[in-house]
Amino acid sequence: MNPSSHPITAPQSDVEQFVERVSYDFNLNRRHFVEILGAGLLITVAPESVLAQRAGGRREGNGLAVAARIHLAKDSAITVLTGKVELGQGARAELTQAAAEELRVPVDRIRVVMADTSLVPDDGITAGSRTTPSTVPAVRQGAATARQLLAELACQRWNVDSASIDVRDGKITHAASQRTLTYADLADAAETVKAFERTISSEVTVAAVAEWKTMGTSVPRPNRRDLVTGAHRFPSDIVRPGMIYGKVLRPPSYGAKLKTIDLAPAKNLKDVVVVQDGQFVGVAAPTSFRAAQALSAAAQTAVWEPGPHPSSKVVYAYLREHAQISDEIKHSFATDLAQASKTLRQTYQAAYVQHSPLETRAAVAEWKDGQLTVWASTQNPFGYRAELARAFRLSPDGVRVIVPDIGSGFGGKHTGEAAVEAARLAQAAGRPVLVKWTRQEEFTWAYFRPAAVIDIEAGLDASGKLTAWHFININSGGAGLETPYRVAKAKCRAIQSETPLRQGSYRALAATANNFARECFMDELAVLAQADPLEFRLAHLDHPRLRAVLEAAAKRFDWTAKSKNPPPGTAVGLACGTEKGSYVAACVEIAVDRQQGRIDVRRVCEVFECGPVLNPNNLLSQVQGCIIMGLGPALREEMQFEHGAMLNATFGQYPVPRFMDVPEMDIHFLNRTDLPSVGGGETPIIAIAPAIGNAVYRATGVRLRQMPLRLAGAQA
């Protein structure tokens, strides 16, 4: 392949900064892999090794080949390949550390190619806090297997025993004969290419926590300079040769159907492409301004048939009415409570909220010779590839999805609407098309964190011990559903309902609502039992890890003293919980202005445990982000809608936390080096809302059972 015949135009994604071009000639079934590494060094990798590195790699049985995960270059650079996405959570740094640790090289020797479906293995969607417990071990095993194979090759060359060599800093040394080989020396050897086609060993020995040199340290993000200088190009910044800009006609309300439209006014505008396919109407033009003009011209002629849609004012009644609760559940619950000395029943509610990512949905689509390439802002590159393949009746190999590091997701970028829209317009226009959703489109048509109605009832015996616990979540799901507290009879259910809005994943999923309800209800039970909220929890808490974070948070916060004598004008509350294998407890201090209905969170003390800490500074950022993000749905965030239209679809109307809302934060990690690491990007959010709710009760004597928490007099 002549590189000059396949020009690459700036700006490039992070994926393409050193993997400049992968070009497939599908007819001849030949693959060429050209890299530009370092300061202009051009390396062409033989097709035999490339076969093992593309789209999941060459496999033996069900295993992944080493070459699908690790690539060596003759200039000593080491490339790690992963299907995970960097969306601000720090995966790029963590995976760099993992490879550096097992290959025994400095982190600046490692470069990570992420989320390019034609290059990397499918590591699954970047969600559910799975990068740390799943992909980090996979990268470690791949790197450790590569190191072991390279050491074996050196031993074979020298005819020495493996016990007589040392591997460190990318160099294999036989001290007795003073011979050395670097990884670069072995990079393009035929025996290395063949060895790297072997399956990654799941039994390979990886570094123990006590031996860590790189993992467990605060390695900064490898592309931090580009991020702070603006050199990084997010998906919405991508520009392709001849690219034009697309806009899509949206209904005026949920459920509205397009009856008629006159596209002539839009088609009469110069250089405008107009596409209609059933309910889909889109335009593309040389500038985003011209595209907006064309869309406006078409929209003015559209006639819509509205559909019925409930208001947010009655949404909880709507969810309950459409819930699928069986009589068997109701009767069994009643039986369990019959023997209790005291019983309590309450209902909690949580609103629909938006993810509010920094970068809205965006995608650039480009067709060439019947093949589709899409640069997209997504957490789900292989899922996008499958969705695009289905939409356009292509084989998966006919679609390539590239995901530069994106501007956050919070669970909200799993589905491929913008990519499909861009691809449809690009196919019609015969040119690359960028579709970038407006903030109003994101607030209206992206899916929401589900609203919830949660019914809880529990019984206490004469000594104040829990004897029965019944918990029903209507609509929002089963994450964090089960109680961690000791109780004689516990029944928990997640019940589906008919949702009036599009809903989907959100940071910590339904655990945000379930933990809010459970932890506020535990405080209510403590009042019923005439017990301190901390002591009541500890009396019912056997799980050592959850107990450890709760006791540590209470001690750091000085709960015993502050709960009895809070600082003047303040009140305190606490909550704890577990989700996705990690554990959290939070104590908060708040001030309440009852005249204005204002709740000010002044201090948050949070203790978190997720096994061994892989990158302390990055984990700190994750926990800080969870706390701040958790303040929004706890205090203000709530989608309001009527007649199928969003009433607050702008940041001016939908107040996410601002700098002025950020409390003092005391964050502490319990570093459990005796356990496997799990993800830290979600669980720290679940304790914030209930801790605040419990503090509000102590300040006012008013129990608020709905998120967001609103006192009388507060503005909606």
N, C-alpha and C positions, 0 to 999 in steps of 0.2 A: 504494500500500500504506500502510495506517495502521500505523506502527511499534508503537503501543500494543497492537495486536491480535496481535503476535508477541513476547511478552515474552521477555527474555533473563535467565536467573537466574545469579547468581554461584555457584560460581566459574567464570570463563571461561578458555579456553585463550589462549595468547599469540597464536595466529592470530586469535582473536575479540576481542582487546583493542581493536582499532580497526576491524576488519571485523565489525561487530556482528551483521549478519544478511544472508544471501543467501537469498532465498525464491523458489522456482520454482513457478509455476502451470503444471504440465505439460499440463493439458488445454487451456489457452488459448495455450500456448507463449509466455508472456510472462515476462520476467525482470526482477527489480528488484534493484538493488544499493544498499544504504544503508550509509554509513560514518559512524562517529563518530570524528572526528579531533581531536587536541588537547584543549582544555578545552571539550568540549561542542559543538563546531561540527558541525552536521549538514549533510552534503552528499549530494545524490541525483544519481547519474550517469545520464545519458541511456541508455536501453536500447541505442541504436546502438553506443555505446562499450563497453558491458558485454559485448555479444556477442563482442567480440574478446578479452575478459579471462578468460572462463570455461573451465576444463577443457581447456587446451591452446591456446585462443585461435583467432581467425580466421586461416586460413592462405591464402596465395596460392601455388599450386603446393605445394611441399614445405616452404616456409619458415614461420616463426613471425611473426605480426604484432607490431609494436612494442607495441601496446596489450595484448598478452598478457603482456608482460614489465614494462612501465613504465606507471604511472598518475600523472598530475599532479593536484593539488588546488588550489583557489583560495586556500587558506591557506598556500601554498608548500610543503606537505608533498609528498614524493615517495614513492610506494609501488613497491617491487620485488616481483615475483611469481615464486616458484620452487617446484618440486615437491620440493626437497631437505628433509631433516629435520635439525633441530638436536638432537643427542643427547649434547652435551657436548664435541664435537670442535671447536667454534668456527666452524661454517659461517655462522652468522648474522652474526658480525662480519666474516668474510672477504667475504661477498657484499655487505654494506653498504659495505665499502671499495671493492669493485669498481665498484659503481654510482656512489658518490661521486666516485671518480677520473675516470670518463668523463663524468659530468654536470658536473664541476667545481663541486661544492658541498661544504660541510662534512658530515661523517658524521652529525651530528645532524639533518640535513634528510631523511635516508633512513630509511624504515620498510620492513621486510621481512615479507611474508606468505609463510609456508612451509607446504607439505604440506597444503593443503586442495584436494581433487580437484575441487571445483566452482568453484574460483577460479583455480588456477594451472596452468601448463603442466606436462606430464609430463617431468621432467628425469631420470627413471630412479630406480632404487633408490639409497638412500644407502649405498653399500658400495664396496669395491674402491678406496678412495682416489680416487674419480672426481670429487668436487666441485671440487677445485682444477684439474685439467687439463681438465675438461669444462664444468662449470657456471659457474665464474668467467669463463672466456672468453665463454660465451654471454651472461651478464649484462653483461659489458663491451661486447660488440657491440651488445646491445639498448640500453644506456644511451648509447653513442656515436652510434648511429643516431638516437636520440631527440634528442640534443643537436644533431646535424647538421640534422635536420628543423626544429627550433625556430629555429635560426639562419637557415635558408632562408626560413622564414615571415616572420621579422623583416626580412630583406633585401627580400622581395617587398612588404611593407607600406611600406617606406621607399624602394623602388626604388634600392637601392644594391648595390654589389658585395660579395661575401662576404669579400674580402680587406680590406675597410675596417671590419669589425666585430671586436669582442672579446667572448669568452664566458668569464665567470668568476663564481663565487659565485652561480650561478642567475640571472645578469643578462646580457643581450645589449646591448652598448653600441656606438653609432656616434659615435666621438669628434668627427668633423668637424662634425656637426650637434648634438652633445650630446643625442642622443635615446637613451632606454633602454627596454627591455622586460624584464620578469621572466618567468620560467617561469610564475608564477602568472597574469600578465596574459594568457598564451596558453592557459591550462589548458582552458577550456571553449569556446574559439572553434571554430566549425564547421570551419574549415580545419585546426585541430589534430586534431580527432577524425578527420577524413578522412585526414590525413597519417599518423596513428598506426595506421591500418589497413594501411599498407604493410608489406612483408616486411622483417624485420631483415636488414641487409646483412652478409654474411660478409666483404666487402671493405672495410668501413669502417675508417678509421684509428683505432687505439687508442693510448693514451699509451705511449711507449717507457719502459723501466725507468728510464732516466736522467731522465725527466721526472716520475716519480711524486711526488705530494705526499702522498697518503693511503696507497696501497698501499706495502708495505715498512715501515710503521710499526706500532707496537704499540697498535692501536685496541682498547680493551676491549670486552667483550661488551655489546651494547646493552641487554639486559634484566638486567644484573648486579644491580641493586638488588632487583628482584623475587626473584632467585635467593637472595640472601643474607638477605633479610628473611622469606622464606617466602611472599611474596605470589603467586609463580608457582604455577599449578596444573598439575601433571603429569596425564597421562591418568588415573592412578589416583585423582586428586583431583576429577575432574569430577563435578558433581551436576546432574541434570536434574529438572524438575518431575515429581513423582510417581514418582521413580526407586526401584526396589527392587534387592535384592542377590542375585546368582546364585552357585550352587555346582554343580560337576559331579562325578559319581561316577567315580572312577578305578579301573582294575583294580589288584589287589594286586601284580601282577608283569607284566613284559613277556610278551606273547603270551597272557595269560589271557583267556578268553571268558566272557561273562555267560550263565549257563544259566537261572536263574530269579531273580526278585526280587518281593517283596511291597511294593507302594508304599502300601498302606493306612495304615500308621503315619505316614508322612510327610504324606499327604493329610489326615489327621485333625488336624494342627496348624493353628491359626488363621492365615488369610491366606497360606497357602503354595500356590504353584503348582508342580506336579510335571509333568515332561515325560519320556516315554520314547519313543524312536524307535530300535528295534533295540538296538544296543549302547550308544546314548547315553541316559543318565539324568541329568537335571538338575533342580534346584529353585531357586525364587526366593521371597524373602520380604521384608517391610518392613525388617528389620535383618539384618546379616550374622550376628549371633548366632543368630537364628531360622533363617536359611538353613542354618547349620552344624548346628543341631539336627535339621532335616528331613533333611539329607543323612546324618547319623549314623543316624537312624531307618531310612532306606532301606538303608543299607550293611549294617546288622546282619542284614537278611533276604536279602542277595545270596548266591547260590551261584555260584562261579566254577570253570571248568575250566582248570587251569594248562596252559601250553605249555612245551615243552622250551626250555632256554636255557643257554648256557655260562656259566661263572664267569669273572670277571676274572682269576683265577689262571691260566687256560689260554687267555686270549683271543688271545695272539699265535700260539699253535699253531693255534687255530681259524681265524684270518685266513689263515695260510699254507696250511692244508689246503683252504680254499675259494677260494684265489686262482686266477685264470685265466692261469697262466704257460705259454706254449707251449714246446714242445721246440725250436723254431727259435731262440728267444731264448737258451736255455741253450747251444746248440751254437755260435751265432755269438759269444757271449761267450768261450767256451773258446778259439776260434781266435785271437782278438785277443790273448790273454794268452800265447800259446805262445812268442813271441819275447822276452819280458821277462827281464831278469837276475834281478829279484826281484819277487815278487808278494805281495799281501796281500788277504785276504778277511775281512770282518767283517759282523756284523748289528747293526743299531740298532733300538730300539723306542721308541715314544711312546704314552703312555696316552690314553684318552678323558678329556677335561676339559670342565668346564662354563664358560659365559661369566660367570656370577655377576654379572649386571647389577644396578645399584643398585635399579632399579625392575623388579619382575617383570612378566610379561605382564599387561596390563590392557586392557579395552575397555568402553565404554558404548555400548549399541545402542538406537536409538529409531526406531520405525516411525510414519509419519504418511501417511495417504492412499496406502498402498501403496508409499511410498518409504522407504528405509532410510538413516539417518545413523548413523555410528559414529565415536566419538572413541577413538583407539587408540594404544597404545605400540608403534610399529612403525618400521622403517627403510624400509618398502616401501608407501607409501600407495596408489599406483596398482595395485600387485600385490594389495593387500588388496581394493581395489575390484573387481578382476576375480575374485578368489576368492569374494567375497561374492555377486557377480552370478551366478556359476555355481552356488553353493550354493543360492540362492533363486530361480533362474531369472528373473532380472531383467536388463534392459538396463543397461549401465554407467551411463547417465544416471540410472538409478533408485537408484543408490547414491552416497552422499557419505561420504568418509573424511576426517576432520580429525585432524591429529596436532599437538598442542601439543608444545613442546620436551620431550623425553622423558629419562628417567633412565638413559641409556647403553644400548648394544646389543652392541658388539664383534662384530658379524656374526651375533648370535643372534636377531634379531627380524625375520626375513624372511617368516615364514609366519603365517597368520591364524587360528590355532586359537581364541584367546580371543575374537576378534571374531565368528567364526561361532557359538561357544557363546553369547555374549551376545545375538546376533541371534535365535537359536532360542528362547531363553527369553523375550526381549522380545516376539517374535511370539505366543507362547502366552499371555503374561501381559497383553498389551495395554498395557504400560507400559514405560518405559525400564528397562533392566537393566544393572547393573555386574557384570562378572565380573573378579575380580582374583586371579590365581594366588597361592597361598601359596609361600613359599620352597621347601618340600619338593616341591611340584608343579613348580616351575621346575627344581630339581635333577634331577627324575626324568623328566619328560615333555617338556621342551624338548630340542631336538636338541643334540648334543655336537660338540666338535672331534673329528674322526675319530682313532682309534688307528691306528698305523702300524707295519709291519714293513719295514725298509729293508735290503736286501742291497747291499753295495758290494764291488767287487774292482777292483784296479788293479795295473799293472805299472810298474816302474822300469827304466831302462837302467843300464849300468855307471856312468854319471856321475851317477845320481840323478835323471834327468829322467823325467817321466811319459810312458809310451808307450801305455798303454791305461787306459780308465776305464769301468767298467760300474756302473750305478746303477739299482736296481729298488725303487720304492716300492709296497708292497702296501697298498691301501685308502685312504690319506689324500689322494691327489691329486697333480696335476702342478704346482702353484704352486712356483716356485723349484726346479724339478727339474733343469734343465740346469746343468752346471758352468761357472763363469766362468773357469776356469783353462785354460791352453794344454795340450793333450794331443793326441797324434797320432791316436788313435782313441777316440772317446767315444760311448757308447750309453747313453741314459737312458730309462727306461720307468716309467709309472704304471700299475699293474695293479689292476683292480677285484677286490673280494672280497665275500663275503656278510657284511654287518655285523650283529652281534648287537644293537647299539643304534642308535637314530635318530641320524643325523649330518648335519652341514651346515657352513655357513660359520663361520669364526672369524677373529679378527684375524690377517691375513697368510696365512690359509688353510693349505695344506700346507707353505708355506715355513718355518713354525716347525719342523716335523719334518725336512724335507729339508735345511735349513741346519744344524740340529743334527748330523745324521748326517754331512753332507759336511765340515763344519769340524772335527769331532772326528777324522774319518778323515784329514783333511789333516795333523793333528798326528801321528797314528799313522804316516803315510807319512814325515813329517819325521824321526821317530825311526828308521825303517827306513833312511832316506837319511843318517842321522847329520848332520842339518842343524838349524839354529835354525828354529822354526816360522814366524817372520816372514820370514826369508830364503828359506825353502822356498816360501812363498806368492809372494813378490815374483819369484822366479826363474821362476814359471809364470804370471805375471799381466801380460797385455798391456793390459787395459782401463784407459784413463787415469783414468776417474772412480773406479772401485773402488780402483785403486792409490793415488789421491790421498787418499781417506779413510783407507785403511790406514796409509799413511806418516804422515799427520797425527796419527792416534790414537796410533801408536807413539811419535812424537816428544813429544806432550803428556804421555803416560804415563811417558816415559823407559824404554821397553821394554828397550833394550839393557842398561842398568845393572840394572834390577830383575829381569830374567829370570836374570841371572847371580848377583846378590846381593840376593834379595828381603828386605824387612824381616823381622826375627826373628819366627818363628811364622806366616809367611804364605807364599803362593805366588801366582803370576800366570798368567794365560792370556789368549789373544786369539782373535778370530774376526772375519770380515767377510762381507759378502754384498750381493746386489742383488735387488730385487723391485719390481715396479710402477714401474720407471723411476727409482728413487732408490737411494742407495748408503749403506752404513753399515759402520763398523768399531768394535769395542769391545775394550778391555783391562780386565781385572778383577783385583782383589786380594782374596784370600779367606784366611780362617783356618779350620782344621779341628780339631775336637775328636773324635779317633778313638775315645775311650772311649764317648762319647755318640752317635757317628755324626752329629755336627752340622757343617754347612757354613755359615759366616757370610760373606756377601759384604760386604766393608768399603768397597770403592771401585769405581766404574765410570767409566771415561773413554770417552766415545762421541763419535765424529765422524760427522756426517750431512750428506748433500748431496741436495737435491731441487730443484735449479734456483734461481731467485730466491726469496728468503724473503718471503712476502707479509705476515706478521704475526709478528715475532720472538717476542713473549711467548707467543702462542698455540702456535707451533711448539714452543717450549720445553716447554710443558705437555704437548703430545702426546708428545714424546720421553721426558719424565719418566714419563708414564703408561705408555708401552711398556716402559720398563725395569722399573718396579715390577710391572706385570702379568706380564712375562716371568719374574720371579723365581718366581711361583707354580708354573706347570707345570715349571719347571726343578728346583725343590727339593722340592715337596710335593704339588701338586695332582694328583689321580688319582681317577677314579670307580671305586669298588669295588662289585661286584655279585655276587649268587649266587642261583640259582634264579629269575632274572628280577627280583629286587628290589634296589634301591639300598641299600647298607649305610652310606653316609655322606652322606645327603641333607640335611644342615644345615650352617650355617657353623661350628658347634662341631665337627663331624666332618670338614669339608672346609676346611682352613686356607688361605685366601687370604692374601697378604702383609699383615702388620700394620705399624703405624708403626715398631715396633722392628726390622723387617726392612729398612727403607729405608737403602741405603748412601749414602755420600758420592758425589755425582754431579758429574762434570766433563763438561759437554756443549758441544760446539762445532759450529757450522754452517759449511760451505763455501758461501758465497753466490754461486752461479754465475749472474750476471745476463745471461750470453750464451746461456742456454738457456731453454726453456719450463719453467714451474713444474709440478711434479707433487705428489701428495699425500704427507703426512708422518705419517699416522696409523697406519701398519702396519709398514713396513719396519724401524723402529728396534727392534722386538721380536725380530727373527730372530737377532741376534748374541749375545743374552744367555746363553741356555742353553749353546751350544757353548763360549763363552769360559769359563764357570764349569766345565764339564766338563773342559776342557783344563787349567784351574788345579788342579782336584782331582787329576788324574793327576800333575802336577808336585809336589803336596804329599804324595801318598801312594804313588805308584807303581802305583796301582790304576786301571785304565781302566773307567769306568762308561759303558755303552752304552745305557742306558735312561732316558728321562724319565718321572717325576722321578728325579733323581740321588740315590741312597741308598747310604750307606756301611753296612758291617756294624755292627749295633747301633742303627741309626736306627729310630724308630718309624714304622710304615706309616700 
